[in-house]
Amino acid sequence: VQLQASGGGLVQAGGSLRLSCAASGSIFSINALGWYRQAPGKQRELVALVTTGGSTEYADSVKGRFTISKDAAKNTMYLQMNSLKPEDTAVYYCAAQTTTRWHWGQGTQVTVSS
């Protein structure tokens, strides 16, 4: 499974961004898709997850502000981020879980200015 993330950038606090992650390769083997982020000096953390069945999970810090979704026809996952805060600044990674392991895309930088 190969993943290509895009959509990061610089935005003011309170603004919005939408991240995209295009998947290719062994799509049929994917059980779940997720977004993770890593801020400088911090560990990588789960932001949001969506299973093939459509169940979602969010970090408490983003609930009510971020929405994860997927378009099966386009093999693409999205993360709509609203009401962004400076503490959301991080490198965001998309990931896919298969039966054998997690697959990671390259990160995309999100910077929220105050």
C-alpha atoms as an extended CHARMM CRD file, in Angstrom:
* protein
*
       114  EXT
         1         1  VAL       CA              0.0000000000        0.0000000000        0.0000000000  PROA      1               0.0000000000
         2         2  GLN       CA              1.3280000000        3.4200000000       -0.9850000000  PROA      2               0.0000000000
         3         3  LEU       CA             -0.0310000000        6.6340000000        0.4800000000  PROA      3               0.0000000000
         4         4  GLN       CA              0.3500000000       10.1910000000       -0.7670000000  PROA      4               0.0000000000
         5         5  ALA       CA             -0.7020000000       13.0070000000        1.5670000000  PROA      5               0.0000000000
         6         6  SER       CA             -1.3580000000       16.5860000000        0.5250000000  PROA      6               0.0000000000
         7         7  GLY       CA             -3.1380000000       19.7340000000        1.6280000000  PROA      7               0.0000000000
         8         8  GLY       CA             -1.0150000000       21.0670000000        4.4420000000  PROA      8               0.0000000000
         9         9  GLY       CA             -0.0720000000       24.7080000000        4.7510000000  PROA      9               0.0000000000
        10        10  LEU       CA             -0.0650000000       27.8370000000        6.8530000000  PROA      10              0.0000000000
        11        11  VAL       CA             -3.3460000000       29.0890000000        8.2770000000  PROA      11              0.0000000000
        12        12  GLN       CA             -4.4070000000       31.5450000000       10.9530000000  PROA      12              0.0000000000
        13        13  ALA       CA             -6.0090000000       30.3660000000       14.1620000000  PROA      13              0.0000000000
        14        14  GLY       CA             -9.6930000000       29.7550000000       13.6130000000  PROA      14              0.0000000000
        15        15  GLY       CA             -9.1700000000       28.8420000000        9.9940000000  PROA      15              0.0000000000
        16        16  SER       CA             -9.6770000000       25.5940000000        8.1140000000  PROA      16              0.0000000000
        17        17  LEU       CA             -7.6610000000       23.1640000000        6.0340000000  PROA      17              0.0000000000
        18        18  ARG       CA             -8.4700000000       19.9030000000        4.3230000000  PROA      18              0.0000000000
        19        19  LEU       CA             -5.8750000000       17.1830000000        4.0730000000  PROA      19              0.0000000000
        20        20  SER       CA             -6.0900000000       14.4520000000        1.4530000000  PROA      20              0.0000000000
        21        21  CYS       CA             -4.4540000000       11.0410000000        1.3160000000  PROA      21              0.0000000000
        22        22  ALA       CA             -4.5230000000        9.0280000000       -1.8810000000  PROA      22              0.0000000000
        23        23  ALA       CA             -3.9870000000        5.2880000000       -1.5290000000  PROA      23              0.0000000000
        24        24  SER       CA             -2.7130000000        2.9020000000       -4.1720000000  PROA      24              0.0000000000
        25        25  GLY       CA             -1.4870000000       -0.6480000000       -4.3680000000  PROA      25              0.0000000000
        26        26  SER       CA             -3.1730000000       -3.4000000000       -2.3440000000  PROA      26              0.0000000000
        27        27  ILE       CA             -6.2230000000       -1.3370000000       -1.4230000000  PROA      27              0.0000000000
        28        28  PHE       CA             -8.2680000000       -4.4710000000       -0.7690000000  PROA      28              0.0000000000
        29        29  SER       CA             -6.0640000000       -5.3230000000        2.2050000000  PROA      29              0.0000000000
        30        30  ILE       CA             -6.7700000000       -2.1090000000        4.1180000000  PROA      30              0.0000000000
        31        31  ASN       CA             -8.7490000000       -2.4840000000        7.3460000000  PROA      31              0.0000000000
        32        32  ALA       CA             -8.5170000000        1.0890000000        8.5630000000  PROA      32              0.0000000000
        33        33  LEU       CA             -7.1760000000        4.4740000000        7.5630000000  PROA      33              0.0000000000
        34        34  GLY       CA             -5.9280000000        7.0920000000        9.9210000000  PROA      34              0.0000000000
        35        35  TRP       CA             -4.3180000000       10.4580000000       10.3920000000  PROA      35              0.0000000000
        36        36  TYR       CA             -1.5120000000       10.9070000000       12.8900000000  PROA      36              0.0000000000
        37        37  ARG       CA              0.4820000000       13.9880000000       13.7630000000  PROA      37              0.0000000000
        38        38  GLN       CA              3.8150000000       14.7820000000       15.3380000000  PROA      38              0.0000000000
        39        39  ALA       CA              4.7060000000       18.1510000000       16.7700000000  PROA      39              0.0000000000
        40        40  PRO       CA              8.3310000000       19.1380000000       17.4490000000  PROA      40              0.0000000000
        41        41  GLY       CA              9.6300000000       17.3970000000       20.5450000000  PROA      41              0.0000000000
        42        42  LYS       CA              6.5060000000       15.2910000000       20.9380000000  PROA      42              0.0000000000
        43        43  GLN       CA              5.5350000000       11.7410000000       20.1390000000  PROA      43              0.0000000000
        44        44  ARG       CA              3.4200000000       10.9000000000       17.1410000000  PROA      44              0.0000000000
        45        45  GLU       CA             -0.2490000000       10.7480000000       18.1390000000  PROA      45              0.0000000000
        46        46  LEU       CA             -3.4600000000        9.5030000000       16.5980000000  PROA      46              0.0000000000
        47        47  VAL       CA             -5.7060000000       12.2840000000       15.3280000000  PROA      47              0.0000000000
        48        48  ALA       CA             -8.5160000000       10.3510000000       13.6610000000  PROA      48              0.0000000000
        49        49  LEU       CA             -9.2660000000        6.8830000000       12.3600000000  PROA      49              0.0000000000
        50        50  VAL       CA            -11.8710000000        5.4160000000       10.0270000000  PROA      50              0.0000000000
        51        51  THR       CA            -12.4450000000        1.7120000000        9.4590000000  PROA      51              0.0000000000
        52        52  THR       CA            -13.5840000000        0.0740000000        6.2450000000  PROA      52              0.0000000000
        53        53  GLY       CA            -16.9780000000       -0.2680000000        7.9090000000  PROA      53              0.0000000000
        54        54  GLY       CA            -17.1770000000        3.4610000000        8.4640000000  PROA      54              0.0000000000
        55        55  SER       CA            -16.5700000000        3.6010000000       12.2050000000  PROA      55              0.0000000000
        56        56  THR       CA            -14.5900000000        6.6200000000       13.3050000000  PROA      56              0.0000000000
        57        57  GLU       CA            -12.4190000000        7.5140000000       16.2560000000  PROA      57              0.0000000000
        58        58  TYR       CA            -10.9940000000       10.8920000000       17.2170000000  PROA      58              0.0000000000
        59        59  ALA       CA             -8.4790000000       12.2420000000       19.6620000000  PROA      59              0.0000000000
        60        60  ASP       CA            -10.2290000000       14.2000000000       22.3970000000  PROA      60              0.0000000000
        61        61  SER       CA             -8.3190000000       17.3160000000       21.4010000000  PROA      61              0.0000000000
        62        62  VAL       CA             -9.8860000000       17.4040000000       17.9300000000  PROA      62              0.0000000000
        63        63  LYS       CA            -13.4200000000       16.1500000000       18.5800000000  PROA      63              0.0000000000
        64        64  GLY       CA            -15.9870000000       18.5330000000       17.1900000000  PROA      64              0.0000000000
        65        65  ARG       CA            -13.4110000000       20.3190000000       15.0370000000  PROA      65              0.0000000000
        66        66  PHE       CA            -11.9600000000       17.6600000000       12.7270000000  PROA      66              0.0000000000
        67        67  THR       CA            -13.8110000000       15.2240000000       10.4930000000  PROA      67              0.0000000000
        68        68  ILE       CA            -12.3050000000       12.1780000000        8.8450000000  PROA      68              0.0000000000
        69        69  SER       CA            -13.9080000000       10.7520000000        5.7330000000  PROA      69              0.0000000000
        70        70  LYS       CA            -13.1060000000        8.5530000000        2.7770000000  PROA      70              0.0000000000
        71        71  ASP       CA            -14.1340000000        8.2800000000       -0.8410000000  PROA      71              0.0000000000
        72        72  ALA       CA            -13.8510000000        4.6500000000       -1.8690000000  PROA      72              0.0000000000
        73        73  ALA       CA            -14.3170000000        5.4380000000       -5.5560000000  PROA      73              0.0000000000
        74        74  LYS       CA            -11.2670000000        7.7010000000       -5.4590000000  PROA      74              0.0000000000
        75        75  ASN       CA             -9.2760000000        5.6060000000       -2.9590000000  PROA      75              0.0000000000
        76        76  THR       CA             -8.8100000000        8.8080000000       -1.0160000000  PROA      76              0.0000000000
        77        77  MET       CA             -9.1540000000        9.7540000000        2.6270000000  PROA      77              0.0000000000
        78        78  TYR       CA             -9.7120000000       13.2730000000        3.9070000000  PROA      78              0.0000000000
        79        79  LEU       CA             -9.2930000000       15.1880000000        7.1230000000  PROA      79              0.0000000000
        80        80  GLN       CA            -11.3590000000       18.3420000000        7.3270000000  PROA      80              0.0000000000
        81        81  MET       CA             -9.8770000000       20.5430000000       10.0210000000  PROA      81              0.0000000000
        82        82  ASN       CA            -11.9190000000       23.4880000000       11.2800000000  PROA      82              0.0000000000
        83        83  SER       CA            -11.3870000000       25.9750000000       14.0910000000  PROA      83              0.0000000000
        84        84  LEU       CA             -7.6790000000       25.3150000000       13.9540000000  PROA      84              0.0000000000
        85        85  LYS       CA             -5.5590000000       26.2080000000       16.9520000000  PROA      85              0.0000000000
        86        86  PRO       CA             -1.8210000000       26.9000000000       17.2270000000  PROA      86              0.0000000000
        87        87  GLU       CA             -1.4760000000       23.6280000000       19.1480000000  PROA      87              0.0000000000
        88        88  ASP       CA             -2.6280000000       21.7860000000       16.0230000000  PROA      88              0.0000000000
        89        89  THR       CA              0.6790000000       22.7160000000       14.4010000000  PROA      89              0.0000000000
        90        90  ALA       CA              2.4610000000       19.5010000000       13.4510000000  PROA      90              0.0000000000
        91        91  VAL       CA              3.4800000000       17.2480000000       10.6220000000  PROA      91              0.0000000000
        92        92  TYR       CA              0.4310000000       15.1890000000        9.6950000000  PROA      92              0.0000000000
        93        93  TYR       CA              0.8220000000       11.6510000000        8.4100000000  PROA      93              0.0000000000
        94        94  CYS       CA             -1.7280000000        9.3970000000        6.8040000000  PROA      94              0.0000000000
        95        95  ALA       CA             -1.5800000000        5.7030000000        7.5440000000  PROA      95              0.0000000000
        96        96  ALA       CA             -3.2820000000        2.5130000000        6.4690000000  PROA      96              0.0000000000
        97        97  GLN       CA             -3.6790000000       -0.6100000000        8.5700000000  PROA      97              0.0000000000
        98        98  THR       CA             -3.5990000000       -3.9480000000        6.8130000000  PROA      98              0.0000000000
        99        99  THR       CA             -3.6090000000       -7.4240000000        8.2890000000  PROA      99              0.0000000000
       100       100  THR       CA              0.1730000000       -7.4160000000        8.4670000000  PROA      100             0.0000000000
       101       101  ARG       CA              1.2050000000       -3.8980000000        9.4610000000  PROA      101             0.0000000000
       102       102  TRP       CA              0.6940000000       -0.1510000000        9.2890000000  PROA      102             0.0000000000
       103       103  HSD       CA              1.7370000000        1.6360000000        6.1160000000  PROA      103             0.0000000000
       104       104  TRP       CA              2.7510000000        5.2940000000        6.2480000000  PROA      104             0.0000000000
       105       105  GLY       CA              2.6600000000        8.1360000000        3.8000000000  PROA      105             0.0000000000
       106       106  GLN       CA              4.9950000000       11.0950000000        3.8020000000  PROA      106             0.0000000000
       107       107  GLY       CA              4.0460000000       13.8740000000        6.1660000000  PROA      107             0.0000000000
       108       108  THR       CA              2.4610000000       17.1770000000        5.3110000000  PROA      108             0.0000000000
       109       109  GLN       CA              3.1670000000       20.2290000000        7.4440000000  PROA      109             0.0000000000
       110       110  VAL       CA              0.2960000000       22.1070000000        9.0590000000  PROA      110             0.0000000000
       111       111  THR       CA              1.1820000000       25.3860000000       10.7270000000  PROA      111             0.0000000000
       112       112  VAL       CA             -1.4010000000       27.4240000000       12.6070000000  PROA      112             0.0000000000
       113       113  SER       CA             -0.4190000000       30.9620000000       13.4880000000  PROA      113             0.0000000000
       114       114  SER       CA             -1.9010000000       32.8140000000       16.4480000000  PROA      114             0.0000000000
